[in-house]
Amino acid sequence: MPYSKTDYPASLKNFMAPVRNKAIEIANALLADGNDESKAIAIATAQAEKWAESRGIRTRKKGK
């Protein structure tokens, strides 16, 4: 199931929008390549966090 900026896994709800959007982009690419959903979400989350950290972008909303 492809994800969008308004329809994404609950596990991404506490991420800042740029990080969440990057995770969605990565997850959709992984799903298109035939990966299963849970694996795609896990990989996308980890990669989006690395992407944000390398750019000095805060990953999670305050208090999370």
Contacts in CASP RR format, 6 or more apart in sequence:
PFRMAT RR
TARGET T0000
AUTHOR 0000-0000-0000
METHOD contacts of the structure
MODEL  1
MPYSKTDYPASLKNFMAPVRNKAIEIANALLADGNDESKAIAIATAQAEK
WAESRGIRTRKKGK
1 31 0 8 1.000
1 37 0 8 1.000
2 28 0 8 1.000
2 31 0 8 1.000
2 32 0 8 1.000
3 9 0 8 1.000
3 24 0 8 1.000
3 27 0 8 1.000
3 28 0 8 1.000
4 24 0 8 1.000
5 17 0 8 1.000
5 20 0 8 1.000
5 21 0 8 1.000
5 24 0 8 1.000
8 20 0 8 1.000
8 23 0 8 1.000
8 24 0 8 1.000
9 27 0 8 1.000
9 41 0 8 1.000
11 41 0 8 1.000
11 45 0 8 1.000
12 20 0 8 1.000
12 23 0 8 1.000
12 24 0 8 1.000
12 41 0 8 1.000
12 45 0 8 1.000
13 20 0 8 1.000
14 60 0 8 1.000
14 61 0 8 1.000
14 64 0 8 1.000
15 23 0 8 1.000
15 48 0 8 1.000
15 59 0 8 1.000
15 60 0 8 1.000
15 61 0 8 1.000
16 52 0 8 1.000
16 57 0 8 1.000
16 58 0 8 1.000
16 59 0 8 1.000
16 60 0 8 1.000
16 61 0 8 1.000
18 52 0 8 1.000
18 57 0 8 1.000
19 48 0 8 1.000
19 49 0 8 1.000
19 51 0 8 1.000
19 52 0 8 1.000
19 57 0 8 1.000
19 59 0 8 1.000
19 60 0 8 1.000
20 48 0 8 1.000
22 47 0 8 1.000
22 48 0 8 1.000
22 51 0 8 1.000
22 52 0 8 1.000
23 41 0 8 1.000
23 44 0 8 1.000
23 45 0 8 1.000
23 47 0 8 1.000
23 48 0 8 1.000
24 44 0 8 1.000
25 44 0 8 1.000
26 40 0 8 1.000
26 43 0 8 1.000
26 44 0 8 1.000
26 47 0 8 1.000
26 48 0 8 1.000
27 40 0 8 1.000
27 41 0 8 1.000
27 43 0 8 1.000
27 44 0 8 1.000
30 39 0 8 1.000
30 40 0 8 1.000
30 43 0 8 1.000
30 44 0 8 1.000
31 37 0 8 1.000
31 40 0 8 1.000
35 43 0 8 1.000
48 59 0 8 1.000
49 59 0 8 1.000
52 58 0 8 1.000
52 59 0 8 1.000
53 59 0 8 1.000
END
